[in-house]
Amino acid sequence: RDFLLMIDVAGRLKYFFLSEGAFIAEFRPENPIVKVYPNESGTKCICIDNTGCGYLYNPVNDQTILLPNFSANTEKIIWDLMDQNIFCSVEPEKLRTYIYKSYSLEGATVVHLQEYLRLEDIDQPNSVGVITKIEMGLKPIILRNGYIFCHSKSEGIRGQYLTTHSYINCWRGNSDSDEGHYRCFLQNLALCRFSHCFKVAKTCGKYSQKFFEVLGKQALKSLELDIAARAYQLSKNPGMVMAIESIKDESEKMVLMGEIALILHQHDLAQELFLKSSKPEKALEMRSDLHDWGVALKLAQNFAQG
């Protein structure tokens, strides 16, 4: 409502601020843009170029993020009206659901959402994103809280939940089964709905402690320290609670991310993050504490030369 987005003849995206009557941002991609799909506020925009490649553009910091598993057959993008970080790509008879994560150990990312079936699936590399199938002839028009409304020539408006949201609204709370708690927890976790995960974990007695342990780790990876500490406390893991409390006051984001990676035993990532920060010596301290003397010596030599 505040911005007018336009594509010029050269395929460049321009943001026009209506109240000021002036252009405030311009994006010049490598390949000309042919379609754009902004979210409601205009703070994030999905662009599709003339090669069929799709990516998210953030006009606030001029950042672009490639959409994984994006199909050249994509007809349009639909943003969720209730969740500004969820959108789906529409292809003939199927949809792919994506989530934009502004904070993670890898920085801002876009993830093709998966359907976790087990807790062990969560950190598996190269997992395949899920696809929601729709009947032939249905035209998706609105996405609201995971429910996709479609237009049918013969039946008018019809709808269904995305596969990524299929069980969340079926959850029956205390009266649900252990399997129901399991499915609801995993779907909410994939969507980064950590408050909903807490509710399910407290309700499910059988898997409760496992749920809180997994929730703590995923919240930590999303830089949600308070949520992570609370989850680890409920999972009866005082060591992790103390580790999180020891870094909560760190003001530099890159150092904080390095400390989180260290807590999660992702040492190579922690080193990379520390070296990008204003405290690169923390990488040397970490390798020394780990007795990784070869890497520590190499870092020390680099510091001496630099």
N, C-alpha and C positions, 0 to 999 in steps of 0.2 A: 504493500500500500504506500510505502514511502519512496520506493524506487521503481524506475522503469528500466527494464533490461532489454537490450537490443543487440542484434548481430549486424555488423556492417557488411558491405560488399566484399571485403577481404576476409570475412570469417572471424573477425575479432569481436569479443564480447565487451560491451560497454554498460556501465552503471550510471544512470541519470538520476540525480537526487531531485525529486519533484519540488520540495519546498524551497530549495535554493536555486533551482533552475540551472543546474550545472552538472557536468560529468564529474564523477568523483573517483571512478576506477575504470581501468581498461586492461583487458587480458588479451595478450597476443600469443596464441598457441603456435606450436610448430606446424600443425595442420589446421586448415580452416574449420571452424565450428559450423555445424549445420542445424543443430537442435540444442535448446537449453531448457532445463526444468528446475527452477529455483524452489526452495522450501518457502513456507508461508511468509517468513520474515525477510527473505532474500539474503540471509547471512551465509547460506550454502547453496551451491548450484551444481547440478549434474549437467555436464557438457558431453555431447556426442559429436565427434569430428567426421570429416568426409571419408575416413578410412573405416568407420564403424567402431572406433575405440571410444570407450566411455571413461570419464574421470570426474571426480568431485573438485570443484574450484571454491576456495574460500577467499572472498574479496577483502576480508579483514587483514590477512597477512600475505595475500597473493600466493597461497600454497595450492598445489594440485596433487591429488592422490588418485592413482590408477585404480579402477574398479576391477577386482579379481573375477575371473570366470565370466566376464562380460561378453554377451553374444552380439554379433553383428546383425542378428535378426531382431534386435530389440526395437519395438515400435514406439514405446514411450516410457517415462518414469512417473511413478505416483508416490508422493510423500505421505506418510501417515499423519493425519490431522491431529492426533493426540500425542504423538511422540516425534519430536522434531529431528531425531537422529535415525529414524527408521524410514526406509523407502524400498520400493520394489521395482524391478525392471519387468516390463510386459513384453512377452513374445507370443506368437500364436500358440494358444492352448497351454501356456505355462508361465509361471512367475518365479523370479529369483528375489529373495529377501536379503537386504543389506542393512548393516548398522554402521553409523559413523561414530568412532570413539575419539573424542578430542584429547583424552589423556590415556597413555599406556607407556610401558617401558620402551616401546619402539617409536614413540611419538604419536602424532595423530594418524589414525589408520581407518580404512574402510574394510569391513569383513563381510564376506558372503556367508550368511548365517548357516550353521550346521544344526542338525537335529541330534543332540546327544542321546544315546540310548543307555549308556553306562557312565558312572563317574570316571572310569578309567579312560574314556574317550576324550575327555576335555582337553588334555594337553598333547594329544597326538598330532604330530606334524603332517602337513599335506592332506588334512581331512577334506573331504568333498562337501561343498555347500549343498543345502537341500533345495529342491524344486517343488513348487506347488502346482499341481495340474488342475486345469479348468476345462469344462466341456467346450466342444467346438461351437462356435457361434456366439459365445459370451464375450462381451467387451468390458473389461475392467474400467471403472470410472472413479471410484472413491475408495480410499483406504482409511479406516478408522479403528484404532486400537487393535490392529491385526486382523480386522474383518474387512474383506475386499467385497465391495458392492459392484455387481456387474449388470450390464444391460443386455436383455435378450429380446429379440424382435418378436418372439411369440409369447413370452411370459412377462415382459416388463423387467422390473428390477429383481435380481436374485443375488445371493451372496454366500460366502463361506469363509471360514477362518483360514489364514495362511498355515501351512504345515508347521511353521515355527511357533505358532500361537495356538495350535489345535486343542491343547488340553487345558490351557490356563483358565479359560472361562467355564470349564466343566468341573473344576476342582471343587469338592464338597466339604472342604475343611476337615473338622474332627471326624466326620462320618465317612471320609474317603478311605480307600484301601492303601496299603503300603506301596503298591505299584502306582496308584494315583498320585501319592505324595512324591514319589520318585520322578515321575514324568513332569509334574508341575514344577518341581524344584529345578530340574535340568533345563526346561524351557525358559524359566525366568532367569536362570543363570546365564544362558546364552544371550539373552536380551539385556544383560547387565541391570536387571531390576532387583537390586540387592535387598531392598526393604521387603519385597515380596518373598525373596528367598528366606529371610529371617522368619517370616510368618509361617512358611511351610515347614522349615526346620524345627521350629518350636512345637508344631503340631504333630510331627511324625516322631514317635518314640523309637522305632526300630533303627532308623538311619540318622537320627538327630545329630549325634556327635560327628559322624562322617560328613554330613551336610555342612556343619559349621566349619570343619577343617578345610573343606574344598572352597567354601565361601570366603574364608579368610584369605586364602591364597589368591583367588581371582580378584577380590577387592584390592589386595595389595598390588597386583599387577596393573590395576586401573588407578593406582595412586590414591585410593580411598582408605586413608590410614585409620580413621576413627572406626569405620565399619570393619576393617580387617582386625583391629585390636579387639573389638567387641566379639567378633566371630571366634577368634582364637581363644578368647577367655571362656566362651561357652563350650568350646571343644576341649577345654581343660588342657591347654598348651601354654603354660605360663612363660616358657622360654621365648616363644614368638611374641607374646604380649610385651615382654620386657625389651625385646629387640626393636619392636615398633615404637615403643615409648621413647627409646633412646635417640631416635632420628626425627621425631615429630617436629622439633623446633628448627630443623634445617631450612633455611630461607632460600637457598639457591636450588632451583629445580633440577639442574643436571646432576648436582651432587646428591640430592635426595633420590633421584632415579638410580644412581649408582649404588647408593646404600641399600635400596630395595632389591636391586639385582643381586647384591652380595648376600642379603638375607635369604634370598631364594636359591642361592648357590649357583647363580648364573655368572660365573667369574669372568668369562671373556667379555660378556656384555657389560659387567660392572667396570672392568678396566677401560673399555671403550668410552663409557659415559664419564668416568672420572677424568680421562685425558682430554675430554671436550670441555670440562668445567674449569673454574678458576682455581681448583685444588688438585692438579694432576698428580701431586705427590701421594694422594690417597691410593692411586693404582699401585705405586711401589710399596706402600704400607700393606696393602692387601696381599700382594704376592709374597712379601716377606713373612706375613703371618701364616700364609699357607705353605711356607717352606718351598715355594716354587722358585728356587734360586736362579735357574737359568733365565726365566722371564724377568725376575727382579734385577739381575745384573744388566740385562739388555736395557731395561727402563732407566736404570741408574746411569748408564753410559749415555743414553739419549738426553737425559736431563743435564748431564755435565757438558755435553756438546752444545745444548740449546740455550 
